[in-house]
Amino acid sequence: MPAKIDFTALASEYGTPFYLLNKKEAINRVHEIQKRFPKNAKLCYAIKANAFLTDFLKDEDILFEVCSPGELSICEKVGLDPDKIVFSGVVKTLEDVKRAYNLKVNTITLESPAHCEYLLQAAKAENQHDQAVILRLTGGNQFGMSQKDLAECIFKIKQVPSIKIRGIHFFTGTQKKFKTISEEIPFIEDYCTRLKSEFGLENLEIEYGAGLPYDYFSGKDEKNDFSALEEFSKLIENSRFNYVIELGRYVASPCGKYVTKIVDVKGDGKNNYCLIDGGINHINYFGQMMGMKVPPVAHIPQANAFSDAQDYTIAGSLCTTADIVLRKLSLQAPAIGDLLVFGDIGAYSITEGIYLFLSHPLPAVLCDDDGKISVLRKSEETYKLNY
């Protein structure tokens, strides 16, 4: 049984708000996903979902998608084996590509003809070694290349024996419906089949951003519902291609909680309000405000109080009417000092928030390692960055 967390004690010691990440939950999540993958698929964790999990997962048999020089620095800091790194990112400079090349990362993603030229220059100027690449096919947005540009890049790369084309990268979005996925898989497999025939590319892999859905608002035990993953796995299990499946949100979501304190309770005659010391600058489910949708939220009172439950609007500490975290949450006698614990917040909120707005402190990030608590990031004042 996992150790029970005393959120009140943590709030007293570290202050609020804070994020609490569960190391064991992250590792178990990866294992549960891997158990359901077919034999022709390998997991690649997109660290933009939550870079703090990189250190937790660095010893697992997975790849890591890294999309910026800063993320690459995080990987170096935690000691991630470069042979597990897929260096992606829609914007890369020549220096970025040279850095990844010299680190001997597993794979470099090429998203444009310019990226291809940078790699060719790196391979010519630096200490030459075998380097795997994947070429990203556009899904109709700013990411990746047209089929024409991609073909021209393949032609150039084939002139350099040390650069190995590992596969084709394809990603169109997150929180996808199965219908979308079931249409994309035949499309990308057909495209790769044509490339194999036209250019003689053998053992071509498909690096696919599955964008599997994670329903924050279902009211069910979402972290133990793998039906979308299992349906997807059946779709590719008999494919003639090997797959690298990029997942970020689907891995990280259940691995974190966010703890905030109620700092005021009031009403205007029509609505009841709980004001918290966090807000929309820290809470971001699926890149949008929740409105009438309710994620997993636990109310931890600091004193026994008995009354009928009432609906409350949960508002944050930002001086804007947009800072509404929840329009309607049923609570029983909420009081100043009580805690609200938001679940399934392990993905994106921790880095995607508008942290510098109004110069509120950056929340601490804590790690729960089977009941042992450590600090991954201290709470930091942001006002120093705003003048």
N, C-alpha and C positions, 0 to 999 in steps of 0.2 A: 504494500500500500504506500502511495506517495505521502511524504510528510505534509501535515496540514500547515498552511501558511497563516501566520498571525499578522494580518494586514495592519491592524491597529498598532502593533509593536513596530512594524517597519515604518509606518507613517511617523511615529514618534521619533524614531532614530534617524531617518533619512529625510523627513519632510515630505510634503506633497506639492505638486503631483510627481509621480514617478512611473516608469515602466518596469515590469518584472518579467524577465524572459526565463523560460524553463529549458535548461540544457537537455535534460533527459527526454522531454517532450519532443524537442527538435530531432534528436537522434532516432527516437522511436518512429517519428513521422516519416523520416527517410526510409527506415526499414519497412514500414507498412506499405509505402509506395513501391519499393523495390520488389516486395513479395508479389505484388499484383501486376508487375510489368511482364510482358512476354520475354522470351530469351533473346530476341533481336532488338531489345531496347535498353538504353543506359540513361540514367538520370543526370541532368545538368541543372544545378541550383543557380537561379538568377539572383545574384547577391543584392541587386538594387532593392529587392523586396525587404531585406533586413540584413545589412552587412554585419551586424553583431553575431549573426548565426554562423558566419564563416569560420570563426575559431572553434565553435562547437562541433562543426561538421568536417573539419579539415582532414580527419583520418578516415572518413568514410570513402567507399569505393564509388565516388561520383565525380563529375566535372563541375566547374564553377564558371558561370558566365559573368564576365567583368566588363563593364561598359564605360569606364572612364579612367583617366590616369590616377585619380584619387582612389578609386576602388582597387586599382592595381597596387597602389601603395598600402592599402589595408591588407591585401593578400600577402605582401612582403612582410608587413609588420607582424602578422600572426603566424608566419612561417609556413604558408601554404605552398606545397610542392608546385612549381611552375608547370609541371607536366599535367596538372589538373585544371589549368586555366584556359578558358576560351576567351580571348581578348576581342570583344565586340565594341559596339558604340558607333552611332551614326556620324559623329564628328571625330576624326583622327587627324593629327598632324604627322608630318614626316618624322618628327622626334618621337611621337607616341609609338609609331610603328617600329622605329629602330629600337626603342626601349623594350617593347614586347619581344621583338626578334632576338635581341641580345640576352634577354632573360630565358629564352628557349621555352616559351609557353607552348602548351599542347597545340593550340590552334589560334590562328589570327583570322578574324572575320573581315572580308572585304565587302564594303557596302557601296562602292562607287569606283569608276575608273581611276580617280585620283588615289584612292586607297591602294589599288593595284600597282600604280606607278611608284607609290611610296615603298611598297614591299619589294618591288624589283630593284629600287635604288638601295634599300637596306641590304638585300641579298648580295648586291654587287660591292657595297662599300664596307660592310662589317665582316666579322669572322664568319665565313659561310658554314652553314650546317643545314641539315634537312629540316624543313619547316612545313607543317601541315596548314592548309587554309580551307576555309569554307567561303563560298560566294553567296551573298544574300540576294535572293530574288524578291523584287518589290511585290507587295500585296496591294498596290494602288495608293500608296502614301509616300512620305519622304524617305522611308527606309528602303534600303536595298537598291537593286539595279533593274533596268529593263532587260528583257531577254536578249536584245541586240547587244547592249553594253556587256552583259554577262558573257556572251559568247566571245566577244572580242577580248575580254580579260582571260578567258580560258586559253585562247590561242596564244596570247603573250606568255602566260605562265608555263605552258607546255614547252617553251623554248629554254626554260631554266630547270634543269633536272633536280636541283635541290629543293624546289618548291613542289610540294605534293598536294594535289587537290583531294581533300578528304570528302567533301560533300557539298550539298546545297542547303542553305539556311532559308527558312520560311516562317514568318510570324505575322499575323494580322491583327491581333488584339487579345484582350483578356476577358475572363468571364464569358466564354463562348458557349453557345448552345450546341448540342451534339449535331444538329443538322448542318451547322456551319463546318464543323470538323469533318463530318462525313463527306462533305463536298470538297474540302481542301485536300484530303489525303489522296484521292484518285488523281486530282489535278497535279499535285507535286510529284507523285510517282510517275505519271505519264510524262511529265516534263523531264524528269531525271532519266527515264528510259530513252528518250530522244537524245539527250546529251551523251549518254553512254554510247549510243549508236553513231552519233555524228563525230564525236571526238575520241572515241575509244577509251573512255574513262571506266576503269574497272573498280569494283568494290566501292562504288559511290554510296555514301551515307546521306541520310536526310536528317538535318538538325531542325527540329520542329518545335515551335513555341505553341504548345497545345492550348494554353489559356484556359485550363480546366476551371469550371465554376466552383466557387466557395460561397455558399449562401449564408451571409451573416445574420439574416433576419428571419430564418425559417422557424425559429423556436424549437428546433430539433437538435439532436446531438450531432452536429455537422461534422465534427472532427472524426467521427467513426463511420461516416457515410462515404464509402468509396465507390458508390455505384457509377458515378461519371467516369472515374478512372478505369474501372473494370470494363465498362462499355467501350471506352477508347482502346484499351488493350486488345480486346477482341477484334477491333477494326484493323489492327496492324500486325497481329500475331502471325499471320500466314503470308506476310509481305515478302517479296524477294529482296527487299532493302533492309539494312540495319538502320535503326533510328537512335538519335540522341534527343531526348525529350527535355526541353527547357521548362522548368516550373519555378515560380517564385512565390506568388500569393498562395498557391495550393500547398506549398511546403510550410511557409512561415506563419500563416494566419492563426492556427490554434496554439502557437508557441509563446504567446505573450498576453499580458494583462496590463491595464492602465488604471492607476489608483489616483483618485482626485478627492478633494475634501469639499464638503458643502460649507460655504462661508457666509451664506445669507439665505433666509427664507422669507418670502413676502408674497403679497397678492395685490391685485388691482380691482377686486370686486368681481371680476369675470374669470381671471386666470390665476393659478398659483405658480409661483416661481421658486426654484432652487438655483442659487448662484454658486458656481464651483470655481476653484482656483485654477482650473485648466480651461479647456475650451476647444473651439474648432482648429486652433493652432496646434493642437496635440492629437486630436481625434479625427481620423479620416478613413472611413470605411469605403472602399471601392472608389476613392477619389471624388466623393460627393457627400453632401450633408444628408443626414438620414431622414429628416422630416418626420413623417408619421411612422417610419419604420423603427423597430426597436431591436438592437443587438443584445447579446447577453450582458445584463447589468445586475450586479448584486449590491444591495443596500446593507451597509454595516453600521448599525446605530451604536452610539457611544453610551447610551443609557436606555434602560427599558422604558418603553412608551407604548401605550395601548390606545388605539383609535382606529376607526375605519379607514381603509386605504382611500386616497384621493389621487387625482391626476395632477401631475406637476410638469411644467415646462422646465427643462434643464438648460440653463444659459451659462455661458462662460464669462471670463473676466476681461474680454476685449470690449472696447468702447465702440461697438458697432452692432446694429440690430441684426446683422447677419450671424452673430455668434450664438446661434441656437443649436445646441447639441442634440436635443430630443424635444419634440413638440408635446409629447404626452407619455409620461412614465408614471405608472401607478406605484405610489409609495405610502407607507404607513408611518405617520408622524415624523417626517424628516426634520432634523434639527442641525443647527450650526455645530460643526465638528464631526458630523457623521461622514462616512466614506462611501463613495460609489466606486465599484470595481467593474471596469469594462473588460469583457472577455473577447477572445478571438481577434486581438488587435496586434498580433505579431508581425503583420505585413504592412509596410509602407508608412503607417502613421508616425513611426519613430524617426523617420527622416524626411517625410514629405510635407510636414506641417509648415505653416508660415511663422517660423519661430522668432523672427526679428520684429514682428509687428507689435508695437506698444512696449517693446523692450522688457517683456516679462522674462523671468529666468528660464533657461533650458532645463527641462526635467531630467532628473537622474535616471540612469538605466541600471537596474540590478539584475543579477543572475541568481536563479534558484537551481543549485546543483544538488538535487536529491535532499533538499532541506537546508543545505549550506548556502548562505547568502553572501554574495560578493558584489562589489561595485564595479561595473563596466565603464560607467561614465558618471562623474559627479555632476550635480546641478551647477550650472554656470550662469552668471549674469550676462545678459546680452546687451545691456545698455552701452557697454564699452565699445560695441561694434557700430553704434548708431550715432556717433558724433566724431 
